[in-house]
Amino acid sequence: MKILLLTRYPRSGASSRLRTLQYLPHLQAAGHEVRVQSLFDEAYLKSLYQSGRRSPLRTAALYLRRLTALASAGEHDLLWIEKELFPYLPAWVELRLGTPWVVDYDDALFHNYDLAKNPLVRRLLGGKIDTVMRSASGVTVGNRYLAERARAAGAARVAIIPTVVDHNRYRPRIVAPTAHPVIGWIGSPSTQKYLLDIREPLQQACRRHGARLLLVGATAEIRSCLPGIEVQLEPWSEEREAALIRHMDIGIMPLPDGPWERGKCGYKLIQYMACGVPLVASPTGANREIVEDSGAGLLADSSESWSDALSRLLTSASERERLGRAGRQAVENRYCLQRQLPVLLETLAAALPASRKALAH
């Protein structure tokens, strides 16, 4: 099968790397030919991260580059689209594609439009993602909340594929007694704000149990927001992320129960589990399903329950070890690339009409 993969970002973009690009060697090993075209490039991302602004001229140039890439769409058996072809434009191009296509979502992108503060955006684009889902030959999503939206939109085929790890890249941590246990978090500057929701439980854990906080991917500004806590900051990198997680005794994922957050896929929980690190997480969106399905940790929905959960794990090394083993087992059984690859292959193949399937083979 010849596939044109239309990602939003290059490999440095987490959603593109995890939802599509990490599968490419396996698709190629299965005999598929995949050409990749990312909408935004490394220079765009670097500028965005440094300044927080988007250049209209640069964006227009990148949109034009994508239009040029789509001119060869008919040479492929299938298009594999991440989220949408052109952010903040109507679905005009998607509706005129002559080649079958599958679209993937790992967050509640539709809320960028239907819950936008700008009434014009809500009016013109509020139903855009529903239209894209309904018109696709197949939709893959990272959790049940997104699947429910796709089905309500009228999508013909919906497959839930969690955002997973290649478990060969992650090794379980070595459990050793420590006087200062490490509470860990991995994320980005855009999500570090959620740590402030559990500031008091973290302060109590550090004061009562001598714990310290390891933050991977956060900015230096977070230190001043967490007084009374020993904070170790580490920059994120794909090469070091697994090794840094193995230094954690507990992995946390606080998350408010909002519409955007319900679309989150709990990827950091799966990373913790792959390293045998027990979890404490808010019961929002996919978090509840992951924790309850794996038996790898505890759910907490208030400051009191966060304090209780952290205290319970900090005072019991055996409990941490038991939950960590359960998490690693759950990754090997379900939350890994090796388990989800067959689901992806089946979804892509099912999107082809019979005539194209015959040609693809």
C-alpha positions as CSV (number, residue, x, y, z in Angstrom):
1,M,0.0,0.0,0.0
2,K,1.3,3.5,-0.8
3,I,0.5,5.9,2.0
4,L,0.9,9.7,2.1
5,L,1.3,10.6,5.8
6,L,0.3,14.2,6.5
7,T,1.5,15.0,10.0
8,R,1.2,18.3,11.8
9,Y,4.8,18.4,13.0
10,P,8.2,16.8,12.4
11,R,9.6,14.3,14.9
12,S,10.2,17.0,17.5
13,G,6.4,17.4,17.9
14,A,5.2,14.9,20.4
15,S,1.8,14.2,18.9
16,S,3.3,13.5,15.5
17,R,6.1,11.4,16.8
18,L,3.9,9.2,19.0
19,R,0.7,8.9,17.0
20,T,2.2,8.2,13.6
21,L,6.0,8.5,13.1
22,Q,7.0,5.9,15.6
23,Y,5.0,3.3,13.6
24,L,6.8,3.9,10.3
25,P,9.6,1.3,10.6
26,H,6.9,-1.3,11.4
27,L,4.6,-0.2,8.5
28,Q,7.6,-0.4,6.1
29,A,8.5,-3.9,7.5
30,A,5.0,-4.9,6.7
31,G,5.5,-4.0,3.1
32,H,3.9,-0.5,3.0
33,E,5.5,2.5,1.3
34,V,5.0,5.7,3.4
35,R,5.8,9.2,2.3
36,V,5.8,11.8,5.1
37,Q,4.8,15.5,4.7
38,S,4.7,17.6,7.9
39,L,2.7,20.8,7.8
40,F,5.0,22.7,10.2
41,D,8.8,22.3,10.1
42,E,11.6,22.4,12.7
43,A,12.3,26.1,12.1
44,Y,8.6,27.0,12.7
45,L,8.5,25.0,15.9
46,K,11.8,26.5,17.2
47,S,10.5,30.0,16.6
48,L,7.2,29.2,18.2
49,Y,8.8,27.8,21.4
50,Q,11.2,30.7,21.7
51,S,8.8,33.6,21.0
52,G,5.3,32.1,21.5
53,R,4.3,33.8,18.3
54,R,3.4,32.5,14.8
55,S,4.5,34.3,11.7
56,P,1.6,34.8,9.3
57,L,3.9,34.9,6.3
58,R,5.7,31.7,7.4
59,T,2.4,30.0,8.1
60,A,1.1,30.9,4.6
61,A,4.3,29.5,3.0
62,L,3.9,26.2,4.9
63,Y,0.2,26.0,3.9
64,L,1.2,26.5,0.3
65,R,3.8,23.7,0.6
66,R,1.2,21.4,1.9
67,L,-1.1,22.2,-1.0
68,T,1.7,21.4,-3.3
69,A,2.2,18.0,-1.6
70,L,-1.5,17.2,-2.0
71,A,-1.1,17.6,-5.7
72,S,0.4,14.1,-5.7
73,A,-2.3,12.6,-3.4
74,G,-3.8,10.6,-6.3
75,E,-0.5,8.6,-6.6
76,H,-1.2,7.0,-3.3
77,D,-3.7,4.4,-2.1
78,L,-4.4,6.1,1.2
79,L,-3.9,9.4,2.9
80,W,-3.2,9.3,6.7
81,I,-4.0,12.7,8.2
82,E,-3.1,14.0,11.7
83,K,-6.0,16.1,13.0
84,E,-6.7,18.2,9.9
85,L,-5.0,19.5,6.8
86,F,-5.1,23.2,7.5
87,P,-5.7,24.6,11.1
88,Y,-8.2,27.4,11.3
89,L,-9.5,27.0,7.8
90,P,-12.7,25.3,6.8
91,A,-12.6,21.7,5.7
92,W,-12.8,22.6,2.0
93,V,-9.7,20.6,1.0
94,E,-10.6,17.5,3.0
95,L,-14.0,17.4,1.3
96,R,-12.4,17.5,-2.1
97,L,-9.9,14.7,-1.6
98,G,-10.3,12.0,-4.2
99,T,-8.1,9.5,-2.3
100,P,-9.5,7.6,0.7
101,W,-8.2,8.9,4.0
102,V,-7.9,8.1,7.7
103,V,-7.7,10.9,10.3
104,D,-6.2,10.6,13.8
105,Y,-6.8,12.6,17.0
106,D,-5.0,12.5,20.3
107,D,-6.7,15.5,21.9
108,A,-10.0,17.3,21.8
109,L,-9.0,19.5,18.9
110,F,-12.7,20.2,18.1
111,H,-12.8,22.4,21.3
112,N,-10.4,24.8,19.7
113,Y,-13.3,25.7,17.5
114,D,-16.6,24.9,19.2
115,L,-15.5,26.4,22.5
116,A,-13.4,29.3,21.0
117,K,-13.7,32.7,22.7
118,N,-14.1,34.3,19.3
119,P,-17.8,34.0,18.2
120,L,-16.7,34.1,14.5
121,V,-14.5,31.1,15.0
122,R,-17.3,29.2,16.7
123,R,-19.7,30.1,13.9
124,L,-17.5,29.3,11.0
125,L,-15.5,26.4,12.3
126,G,-17.4,25.0,15.3
127,G,-18.5,21.9,13.3
128,K,-15.3,21.6,11.2
129,I,-13.8,18.6,13.0
130,D,-17.2,16.8,13.0
131,T,-17.3,17.2,9.2
132,V,-13.7,15.9,8.9
133,M,-14.5,12.8,11.1
134,R,-17.8,12.1,9.2
135,S,-16.1,12.4,5.8
136,A,-13.1,10.2,6.6
137,S,-12.9,6.5,5.6
138,G,-11.7,5.8,9.1
139,V,-11.0,7.7,12.4
140,T,-8.4,6.7,15.0
141,V,-8.5,8.3,18.4
142,G,-6.6,8.0,21.7
143,N,-9.4,7.6,24.2
144,R,-13.1,7.0,24.7
145,Y,-14.0,10.7,24.9
146,L,-12.7,11.3,21.5
147,A,-14.3,8.1,20.2
148,E,-17.7,9.3,21.5
149,R,-17.3,12.6,19.6
150,A,-16.3,10.8,16.4
151,R,-19.3,8.4,16.6
152,A,-21.7,11.3,17.4
153,A,-20.3,13.1,14.3
154,G,-21.3,10.1,12.2
155,A,-17.8,8.6,11.5
156,A,-18.1,5.4,9.6
157,R,-15.2,3.6,11.4
158,V,-13.7,4.5,14.7
159,A,-10.8,2.7,16.4
160,I,-9.4,3.6,19.8
161,I,-5.6,3.3,19.7
162,P,-4.0,4.6,22.9
163,T,-0.9,6.8,22.7
164,V,1.7,4.1,23.5
165,V,5.4,3.5,23.9
166,D,7.8,1.1,22.3
167,H,8.4,-0.9,25.4
168,N,11.8,-2.0,24.2
169,R,13.0,1.7,24.7
170,Y,11.9,1.6,28.4
171,R,13.3,-0.5,31.1
172,P,11.9,-1.0,34.6
173,R,13.7,1.1,37.3
174,I,15.9,-0.5,39.9
175,V,14.1,-0.3,43.2
176,A,16.5,0.8,46.0
177,P,15.8,2.3,49.5
178,T,16.2,6.1,49.6
179,A,16.0,8.7,52.3
180,H,14.6,11.2,49.9
181,P,12.0,9.6,47.5
182,V,11.4,11.3,44.2
183,I,8.0,12.4,43.0
184,G,8.3,12.9,39.3
185,W,6.5,14.6,36.4
186,I,7.2,14.8,32.7
187,G,5.5,17.2,30.4
188,S,5.9,20.6,28.7
189,P,5.7,24.3,29.5
190,S,2.1,24.3,28.3
191,T,1.0,21.7,30.9
192,Q,3.2,22.5,33.9
193,K,0.4,24.8,35.1
194,Y,-1.5,21.7,36.3
195,L,1.1,21.1,39.0
196,L,-0.1,24.2,40.8
197,D,-3.4,22.5,41.4
198,I,-1.7,20.1,43.8
199,R,0.8,22.5,45.3
200,E,-0.3,21.9,48.9
201,P,-0.2,18.1,48.7
202,L,3.3,18.3,47.2
203,Q,4.4,20.7,49.9
204,Q,3.1,18.3,52.6
205,A,4.8,15.3,50.9
206,C,8.1,17.0,50.9
207,R,7.7,18.3,54.5
208,R,6.5,15.1,56.1
209,H,8.3,12.5,54.1
210,G,11.5,14.2,52.9
211,A,10.4,13.9,49.2
212,R,11.7,16.0,46.4
213,L,10.3,16.8,43.0
214,L,11.8,15.9,39.6
215,L,10.3,17.9,36.7
216,V,11.2,16.9,33.2
217,G,10.3,19.5,30.5
218,A,9.2,22.3,32.8
219,T,10.6,25.8,32.8
220,A,12.6,27.6,35.5
221,E,9.6,29.8,36.4
222,I,7.8,26.9,38.0
223,R,10.3,27.0,41.0
224,S,8.9,30.2,42.4
225,C,5.4,28.7,42.2
226,L,6.3,25.8,44.4
227,P,7.8,27.2,47.6
228,G,9.0,24.8,50.2
229,I,9.7,22.1,47.7
230,E,13.1,20.9,46.5
231,V,12.7,21.0,42.7
232,Q,15.1,19.4,40.3
233,L,14.5,20.6,36.7
234,E,15.7,18.5,33.7
235,P,15.2,19.5,30.1
236,W,13.3,17.0,28.0
237,S,14.9,15.0,25.2
238,E,13.8,11.9,23.4
239,E,17.1,10.2,24.2
240,R,17.0,10.9,28.0
241,E,13.3,10.7,28.9
242,A,13.2,7.0,29.8
243,A,16.4,7.3,31.9
244,L,15.0,10.3,33.8
245,I,11.7,8.5,34.5
246,R,13.6,5.6,36.1
247,H,14.9,8.0,38.8
248,M,11.3,8.6,39.9
249,D,9.7,6.7,42.8
250,I,6.2,8.0,42.0
251,G,4.9,9.5,38.8
252,I,2.1,12.1,38.9
253,M,-0.4,13.5,36.5
254,P,-2.7,16.2,37.9
255,L,-5.4,17.3,35.5
256,P,-8.6,19.4,36.0
257,D,-11.9,18.0,34.8
258,G,-12.4,20.3,31.8
259,P,-13.5,19.6,28.2
260,W,-10.0,20.0,26.8
261,E,-8.5,17.9,29.5
262,R,-11.0,15.1,28.9
263,G,-9.4,14.6,25.5
264,K,-5.9,14.0,26.9
265,C,-4.6,10.5,26.4
266,G,-2.6,10.0,29.6
267,Y,0.7,9.3,27.7
268,K,2.9,10.3,30.7
269,L,1.1,7.6,32.8
270,I,2.1,5.0,30.2
271,Q,5.7,6.2,30.3
272,Y,5.8,5.9,34.0
273,M,4.3,2.4,33.8
274,A,6.8,1.3,31.2
275,C,9.5,2.1,33.7
276,G,7.8,0.3,36.6
277,V,6.9,3.6,38.4
278,P,3.6,3.7,40.4
279,L,1.1,6.4,39.6
280,V,-1.0,9.0,41.3
281,A,-3.4,10.8,38.8
282,S,-6.5,12.8,38.6
283,P,-9.5,10.7,37.4
284,T,-10.0,12.9,34.2
285,G,-10.5,11.4,30.8
286,A,-8.2,8.5,29.9
287,N,-6.4,8.7,33.3
288,R,-9.2,6.9,35.0
289,E,-9.3,4.1,32.4
290,I,-5.5,3.7,32.4
291,V,-5.2,3.5,36.2
292,E,-8.2,1.2,36.7
293,D,-7.3,-1.0,33.8
294,S,-3.6,-1.4,34.9
295,G,-3.9,-1.4,38.7
296,A,-0.7,0.6,38.5
297,G,-1.6,3.4,40.9
298,L,-4.1,5.6,42.7
299,L,-6.7,8.2,41.6
300,A,-7.0,11.5,43.5
301,D,-9.6,14.2,42.9
302,S,-9.0,16.6,45.7
303,S,-6.2,18.1,47.7
304,E,-7.0,15.7,50.6
305,S,-7.1,12.6,48.4
306,W,-3.8,13.7,46.7
307,S,-2.2,14.0,50.1
308,D,-3.5,10.6,51.2
309,A,-2.4,8.9,48.0
310,L,1.1,10.4,48.0
311,S,1.5,9.6,51.7
312,R,0.4,6.0,51.2
313,L,3.0,5.4,48.5
314,L,5.8,7.3,50.1
315,T,5.5,5.3,53.3
316,S,5.4,1.9,51.6
317,A,8.2,0.8,49.3
318,S,6.5,-2.6,48.9
319,E,3.3,-0.9,47.7
320,R,5.3,1.2,45.2
321,E,7.0,-1.9,43.9
322,R,3.8,-3.9,43.6
323,L,2.0,-1.1,41.6
324,G,5.1,-0.6,39.5
325,R,5.2,-4.2,38.5
326,A,1.5,-4.1,37.6
327,G,2.1,-1.0,35.4
328,R,4.9,-2.6,33.5
329,Q,2.8,-5.7,32.9
330,A,-0.1,-3.6,31.6
331,V,2.3,-1.8,29.1
332,E,3.5,-5.1,27.8
333,N,-0.1,-6.4,27.5
334,R,-1.8,-3.4,26.0
335,Y,-0.1,0.0,26.1
336,C,2.8,-0.6,23.8
337,L,3.4,-0.1,20.1
338,Q,3.8,-3.8,19.6
339,R,0.2,-4.5,20.8
340,Q,-1.4,-1.6,19.0
341,L,0.3,-2.0,15.6
342,P,-2.1,-4.7,14.4
343,V,-5.1,-2.4,15.3
344,L,-3.5,0.4,13.2
345,L,-2.8,-1.9,10.3
346,E,-6.3,-3.3,10.3
347,T,-7.8,0.3,10.4
348,L,-5.7,1.5,7.5
349,A,-6.5,-1.5,5.4
350,A,-10.3,-1.3,6.2
351,A,-10.3,2.3,4.9
352,L,-9.5,1.2,1.3
353,P,-12.4,0.4,-1.0
354,A,-12.3,-3.1,-2.6
355,S,-11.1,-1.8,-5.9
356,R,-8.1,0.0,-4.3
357,K,-7.4,-3.0,-2.1
358,A,-6.9,-5.1,-5.2
359,L,-4.5,-2.6,-6.7
360,A,-2.6,-2.1,-3.4
361,H,-1.9,-5.8,-3.3
